[in-house]
Amino acid sequence: MNNIGGCEMKKEEIIKFFLDTVTEFEPEKLEEYIAEIKKNSHSS
């Protein structure tokens, strides 16, 4: 579990929030971001 700014969030919650933000502004880049998240989650 990661501590971000002193408050704990589940990775799923972070991703959901992030994807909600992404789809609002750049839906065409959604797949790109998902690929990046998957790559990062494996290396962490």
PDB file with SEQRES, HELIX, SHEET and CRYST1 records, atoms N, CA, C and O in Angstrom:
SEQRES   1 A   44  MET ASN ASN ILE GLY GLY CYS GLU MET LYS LYS GLU GLU          
SEQRES   2 A   44  ILE ILE LYS PHE PHE LEU ASP THR VAL THR GLU PHE GLU          
SEQRES   3 A   44  PRO GLU LYS LEU GLU GLU TYR ILE ALA GLU ILE LYS LYS          
SEQRES   4 A   44  ASN SER HIS SER SER                                          
HELIX    1 AA1 LYS A   11  PHE A   25  1                                  15    
HELIX    2 AA2 PRO A   27  LYS A   29  5                                   3    
HELIX    3 AA3 LEU A   30  SER A   43  1                                  14    
CRYST1    1.000    1.000    1.000  90.00  90.00  90.00 P 1           1          
ATOM      1  N   MET A   1       0.839  -1.207   0.000  1.00  0.00           N  
ATOM      2  CA  MET A   1       0.000   0.000   0.000  1.00  0.00           C  
ATOM      3  C   MET A   1       0.872   1.256   0.000  1.00  0.00           C  
ATOM      4  O   MET A   1       1.790   1.400   0.808  1.00  0.00           O  
ATOM      5  N   ASN A   2       0.563   2.140  -0.912  1.00  0.00           N  
ATOM      6  CA  ASN A   2       1.358   3.356  -1.042  1.00  0.00           C  
ATOM      7  C   ASN A   2       0.803   4.474  -0.174  1.00  0.00           C  
ATOM      8  O   ASN A   2      -0.412   4.623  -0.040  1.00  0.00           O  
ATOM      9  N   ASN A   3       1.693   5.254   0.413  1.00  0.00           N  
ATOM     10  CA  ASN A   3       1.298   6.459   1.128  1.00  0.00           C  
ATOM     11  C   ASN A   3       1.530   7.653   0.220  1.00  0.00           C  
ATOM     12  O   ASN A   3       2.663   7.952  -0.157  1.00  0.00           O  
ATOM     13  N   ILE A   4       0.450   8.327  -0.123  1.00  0.00           N  
ATOM     14  CA  ILE A   4       0.560   9.482  -1.013  1.00  0.00           C  
ATOM     15  C   ILE A   4       0.086  10.716  -0.260  1.00  0.00           C  
ATOM     16  O   ILE A   4      -1.087  10.821   0.098  1.00  0.00           O  
ATOM     17  N   GLY A   5       0.995  11.643  -0.025  1.00  0.00           N  
ATOM     18  CA  GLY A   5       0.649  12.860   0.682  1.00  0.00           C  
ATOM     19  C   GLY A   5       0.079  12.601   2.057  1.00  0.00           C  
ATOM     20  O   GLY A   5      -0.730  13.387   2.551  1.00  0.00           O  
ATOM     21  N   GLY A   6       0.485  11.514   2.682  1.00  0.00           N  
ATOM     22  CA  GLY A   6       0.055  11.207   4.032  1.00  0.00           C  
ATOM     23  C   GLY A   6      -1.303  10.547   4.126  1.00  0.00           C  
ATOM     24  O   GLY A   6      -1.741  10.219   5.229  1.00  0.00           O  
ATOM     25  N   CYS A   7      -1.991  10.338   3.008  1.00  0.00           N  
ATOM     26  CA  CYS A   7      -3.271   9.632   3.073  1.00  0.00           C  
ATOM     27  C   CYS A   7      -3.219   8.399   2.184  1.00  0.00           C  
ATOM     28  O   CYS A   7      -2.730   8.443   1.055  1.00  0.00           O  
ATOM     29  N   GLU A   8      -3.733   7.302   2.719  1.00  0.00           N  
ATOM     30  CA  GLU A   8      -3.661   6.042   1.991  1.00  0.00           C  
ATOM     31  C   GLU A   8      -4.809   5.911   1.000  1.00  0.00           C  
ATOM     32  O   GLU A   8      -5.962   6.197   1.325  1.00  0.00           O  
ATOM     33  N   MET A   9      -4.480   5.478  -0.205  1.00  0.00           N  
ATOM     34  CA  MET A   9      -5.489   5.181  -1.215  1.00  0.00           C  
ATOM     35  C   MET A   9      -5.156   3.832  -1.824  1.00  0.00           C  
ATOM     36  O   MET A   9      -3.987   3.493  -2.004  1.00  0.00           O  
ATOM     37  N   LYS A  10      -6.171   3.078  -2.133  1.00  0.00           N  
ATOM     38  CA  LYS A  10      -5.947   1.838  -2.858  1.00  0.00           C  
ATOM     39  C   LYS A  10      -5.522   2.175  -4.276  1.00  0.00           C  
ATOM     40  O   LYS A  10      -5.948   3.183  -4.840  1.00  0.00           O  
ATOM     41  N   LYS A  11      -4.680   1.324  -4.849  1.00  0.00           N  
ATOM     42  CA  LYS A  11      -4.242   1.517  -6.230  1.00  0.00           C  
ATOM     43  C   LYS A  11      -5.443   1.618  -7.167  1.00  0.00           C  
ATOM     44  O   LYS A  11      -5.448   2.430  -8.091  1.00  0.00           O  
ATOM     45  N   GLU A  12      -6.466   0.784  -6.923  1.00  0.00           N  
ATOM     46  CA  GLU A  12      -7.665   0.803  -7.767  1.00  0.00           C  
ATOM     47  C   GLU A  12      -8.358   2.160  -7.719  1.00  0.00           C  
ATOM     48  O   GLU A  12      -8.856   2.645  -8.735  1.00  0.00           O  
ATOM     49  N   GLU A  13      -8.386   2.772  -6.529  1.00  0.00           N  
ATOM     50  CA  GLU A  13      -9.034   4.075  -6.380  1.00  0.00           C  
ATOM     51  C   GLU A  13      -8.260   5.152  -7.120  1.00  0.00           C  
ATOM     52  O   GLU A  13      -8.844   6.031  -7.754  1.00  0.00           O  
ATOM     53  N   ILE A  14      -6.934   5.071  -7.029  1.00  0.00           N  
ATOM     54  CA  ILE A  14      -6.084   6.020  -7.741  1.00  0.00           C  
ATOM     55  C   ILE A  14      -6.304   5.895  -9.245  1.00  0.00           C  
ATOM     56  O   ILE A  14      -6.491   6.890  -9.945  1.00  0.00           O  
ATOM     57  N   ILE A  15      -6.277   4.661  -9.725  1.00  0.00           N  
ATOM     58  CA  ILE A  15      -6.455   4.413 -11.156  1.00  0.00           C  
ATOM     59  C   ILE A  15      -7.835   4.874 -11.621  1.00  0.00           C  
ATOM     60  O   ILE A  15      -7.963   5.491 -12.678  1.00  0.00           O  
ATOM     61  N   LYS A  16      -8.864   4.574 -10.833  1.00  0.00           N  
ATOM     62  CA  LYS A  16     -10.221   4.978 -11.207  1.00  0.00           C  
ATOM     63  C   LYS A  16     -10.313   6.498 -11.310  1.00  0.00           C  
ATOM     64  O   LYS A  16     -10.860   7.029 -12.276  1.00  0.00           O  
ATOM     65  N   PHE A  17      -9.778   7.188 -10.314  1.00  0.00           N  
ATOM     66  CA  PHE A  17      -9.774   8.648 -10.322  1.00  0.00           C  
ATOM     67  C   PHE A  17      -9.015   9.182 -11.532  1.00  0.00           C  
ATOM     68  O   PHE A  17      -9.467  10.102 -12.214  1.00  0.00           O  
ATOM     69  N   PHE A  18      -7.844   8.581 -11.785  1.00  0.00           N  
ATOM     70  CA  PHE A  18      -7.003   8.982 -12.900  1.00  0.00           C  
ATOM     71  C   PHE A  18      -7.713   8.783 -14.231  1.00  0.00           C  
ATOM     72  O   PHE A  18      -7.723   9.677 -15.077  1.00  0.00           O  
ATOM     73  N   LEU A  19      -8.311   7.601 -14.413  1.00  0.00           N  
ATOM     74  CA  LEU A  19      -9.007   7.305 -15.659  1.00  0.00           C  
ATOM     75  C   LEU A  19     -10.226   8.191 -15.850  1.00  0.00           C  
ATOM     76  O   LEU A  19     -10.522   8.598 -16.973  1.00  0.00           O  
ATOM     77  N   ASP A  20     -10.940   8.497 -14.770  1.00  0.00           N  
ATOM     78  CA  ASP A  20     -12.073   9.422 -14.870  1.00  0.00           C  
ATOM     79  C   ASP A  20     -11.609  10.785 -15.366  1.00  0.00           C  
ATOM     80  O   ASP A  20     -12.271  11.414 -16.191  1.00  0.00           O  
ATOM     81  N   THR A  21     -10.473  11.233 -14.861  1.00  0.00           N  
ATOM     82  CA  THR A  21      -9.905  12.508 -15.277  1.00  0.00           C  
ATOM     83  C   THR A  21      -9.472  12.464 -16.740  1.00  0.00           C  
ATOM     84  O   THR A  21      -9.745  13.385 -17.510  1.00  0.00           O  
ATOM     85  N   VAL A  22      -8.799  11.385 -17.107  1.00  0.00           N  
ATOM     86  CA  VAL A  22      -8.316  11.224 -18.479  1.00  0.00           C  
ATOM     87  C   VAL A  22      -9.469  11.198 -19.479  1.00  0.00           C  
ATOM     88  O   VAL A  22      -9.421  11.882 -20.501  1.00  0.00           O  
ATOM     89  N   THR A  23     -10.497  10.416 -19.190  1.00  0.00           N  
ATOM     90  CA  THR A  23     -11.607  10.286 -20.132  1.00  0.00           C  
ATOM     91  C   THR A  23     -12.343  11.609 -20.299  1.00  0.00           C  
ATOM     92  O   THR A  23     -12.944  11.867 -21.342  1.00  0.00           O  
ATOM     93  N   GLU A  24     -12.294  12.438 -19.272  1.00  0.00           N  
ATOM     94  CA  GLU A  24     -12.940  13.736 -19.350  1.00  0.00           C  
ATOM     95  C   GLU A  24     -12.215  14.653 -20.335  1.00  0.00           C  
ATOM     96  O   GLU A  24     -12.859  15.391 -21.080  1.00  0.00           O  
ATOM     97  N   PHE A  25     -10.903  14.613 -20.344  1.00  0.00           N  
ATOM     98  CA  PHE A  25     -10.129  15.564 -21.121  1.00  0.00           C  
ATOM     99  C   PHE A  25      -9.543  14.988 -22.410  1.00  0.00           C  
ATOM    100  O   PHE A  25      -9.523  15.666 -23.437  1.00  0.00           O  
ATOM    101  N   GLU A  26      -9.071  13.758 -22.365  1.00  0.00           N  
ATOM    102  CA  GLU A  26      -8.418  13.170 -23.533  1.00  0.00           C  
ATOM    103  C   GLU A  26      -8.832  11.718 -23.734  1.00  0.00           C  
ATOM    104  O   GLU A  26      -8.019  10.811 -23.556  1.00  0.00           O  
ATOM    105  N   PRO A  27     -10.100  11.489 -24.106  1.00  0.00           N  
ATOM    106  CA  PRO A  27     -10.565  10.098 -24.252  1.00  0.00           C  
ATOM    107  C   PRO A  27      -9.782   9.312 -25.299  1.00  0.00           C  
ATOM    108  O   PRO A  27      -9.654   8.091 -25.197  1.00  0.00           O  
ATOM    109  N   GLU A  28      -9.259  10.012 -26.303  1.00  0.00           N  
ATOM    110  CA  GLU A  28      -8.522   9.317 -27.364  1.00  0.00           C  
ATOM    111  C   GLU A  28      -7.187   8.767 -26.878  1.00  0.00           C  
ATOM    112  O   GLU A  28      -6.584   7.921 -27.539  1.00  0.00           O  
ATOM    113  N   LYS A  29      -6.729   9.241 -25.734  1.00  0.00           N  
ATOM    114  CA  LYS A  29      -5.451   8.762 -25.194  1.00  0.00           C  
ATOM    115  C   LYS A  29      -5.632   7.712 -24.109  1.00  0.00           C  
ATOM    116  O   LYS A  29      -4.661   7.275 -23.490  1.00  0.00           O  
ATOM    117  N   LEU A  30      -6.883   7.306 -23.879  1.00  0.00           N  
ATOM    118  CA  LEU A  30      -7.185   6.402 -22.772  1.00  0.00           C  
ATOM    119  C   LEU A  30      -6.380   5.107 -22.843  1.00  0.00           C  
ATOM    120  O   LEU A  30      -5.789   4.687 -21.848  1.00  0.00           O  
ATOM    121  N   GLU A  31      -6.356   4.479 -24.008  1.00  0.00           N  
ATOM    122  CA  GLU A  31      -5.627   3.209 -24.155  1.00  0.00           C  
ATOM    123  C   GLU A  31      -4.146   3.381 -23.866  1.00  0.00           C  
ATOM    124  O   GLU A  31      -3.509   2.509 -23.274  1.00  0.00           O  
ATOM    125  N   GLU A  32      -3.603   4.523 -24.293  1.00  0.00           N  
ATOM    126  CA  GLU A  32      -2.196   4.826 -24.055  1.00  0.00           C  
ATOM    127  C   GLU A  32      -1.911   4.875 -22.545  1.00  0.00           C  
ATOM    128  O   GLU A  32      -0.929   4.306 -22.068  1.00  0.00           O  
ATOM    129  N   TYR A  33      -2.778   5.558 -21.817  1.00  0.00           N  
ATOM    130  CA  TYR A  33      -2.619   5.669 -20.369  1.00  0.00           C  
ATOM    131  C   TYR A  33      -2.766   4.321 -19.675  1.00  0.00           C  
ATOM    132  O   TYR A  33      -2.010   4.002 -18.757  1.00  0.00           O  
ATOM    133  N   ILE A  34      -3.744   3.530 -20.120  1.00  0.00           N  
ATOM    134  CA  ILE A  34      -3.948   2.202 -19.531  1.00  0.00           C  
ATOM    135  C   ILE A  34      -2.698   1.342 -19.720  1.00  0.00           C  
ATOM    136  O   ILE A  34      -2.269   0.656 -18.792  1.00  0.00           O  
ATOM    137  N   ALA A  35      -2.120   1.379 -20.912  1.00  0.00           N  
ATOM    138  CA  ALA A  35      -0.901   0.621 -21.186  1.00  0.00           C  
ATOM    139  C   ALA A  35       0.231   1.077 -20.266  1.00  0.00           C  
ATOM    140  O   ALA A  35       0.996   0.259 -19.755  1.00  0.00           O  
ATOM    141  N   GLU A  36       0.329   2.383 -20.062  1.00  0.00           N  
ATOM    142  CA  GLU A  36       1.366   2.947 -19.201  1.00  0.00           C  
ATOM    143  C   GLU A  36       1.167   2.507 -17.748  1.00  0.00           C  
ATOM    144  O   GLU A  36       2.124   2.145 -17.063  1.00  0.00           O  
ATOM    145  N   ILE A  37      -0.074   2.542 -17.293  1.00  0.00           N  
ATOM    146  CA  ILE A  37      -0.392   2.114 -15.923  1.00  0.00           C  
ATOM    147  C   ILE A  37      -0.043   0.642 -15.727  1.00  0.00           C  
ATOM    148  O   ILE A  37       0.562   0.275 -14.720  1.00  0.00           O  
ATOM    149  N   LYS A  38      -0.421  -0.197 -16.680  1.00  0.00           N  
ATOM    150  CA  LYS A  38      -0.128  -1.627 -16.576  1.00  0.00           C  
ATOM    151  C   LYS A  38       1.377  -1.864 -16.526  1.00  0.00           C  
ATOM    152  O   LYS A  38       1.854  -2.674 -15.730  1.00  0.00           O  
ATOM    153  N   LYS A  39       2.131  -1.156 -17.381  1.00  0.00           N  
ATOM    154  CA  LYS A  39       3.582  -1.286 -17.417  1.00  0.00           C  
ATOM    155  C   LYS A  39       4.176  -0.877 -16.064  1.00  0.00           C  
ATOM    156  O   LYS A  39       5.046  -1.560 -15.523  1.00  0.00           O  
ATOM    157  N   ASN A  40       3.693   0.244 -15.533  1.00  0.00           N  
ATOM    158  CA  ASN A  40       4.200   0.753 -14.258  1.00  0.00           C  
ATOM    159  C   ASN A  40       3.843  -0.151 -13.092  1.00  0.00           C  
ATOM    160  O   ASN A  40       4.644  -0.327 -12.175  1.00  0.00           O  
ATOM    161  N   SER A  41       2.655  -0.721 -13.120  1.00  0.00           N  
ATOM    162  CA  SER A  41       2.227  -1.553 -11.995  1.00  0.00           C  
ATOM    163  C   SER A  41       3.021  -2.859 -11.935  1.00  0.00           C  
ATOM    164  O   SER A  41       3.179  -3.438 -10.861  1.00  0.00           O  
ATOM    165  N   HIS A  42       3.516  -3.319 -13.074  1.00  0.00           N  
ATOM    166  CA  HIS A  42       4.342  -4.528 -13.070  1.00  0.00           C  
ATOM    167  C   HIS A  42       5.751  -4.237 -12.543  1.00  0.00           C  
ATOM    168  O   HIS A  42       6.352  -5.087 -11.886  1.00  0.00           O  
ATOM    169  N   SER A  43       6.277  -3.053 -12.824  1.00  0.00           N  
ATOM    170  CA  SER A  43       7.647  -2.740 -12.439  1.00  0.00           C  
ATOM    171  C   SER A  43       7.756  -2.265 -10.988  1.00  0.00           C  
ATOM    172  O   SER A  43       8.862  -2.160 -10.456  1.00  0.00           O  
ATOM    173  N   SER A  44       6.626  -1.980 -10.345  1.00  0.00           N  
ATOM    174  CA  SER A  44       6.661  -1.496  -8.967  1.00  0.00           C  
ATOM    175  C   SER A  44       6.559  -2.673  -8.005  1.00  0.00           C  
ATOM    176  O   SER A  44       6.571  -2.479  -6.789  1.00  0.00           O  
TER     177      SER A  44                                                      
END                                                                             
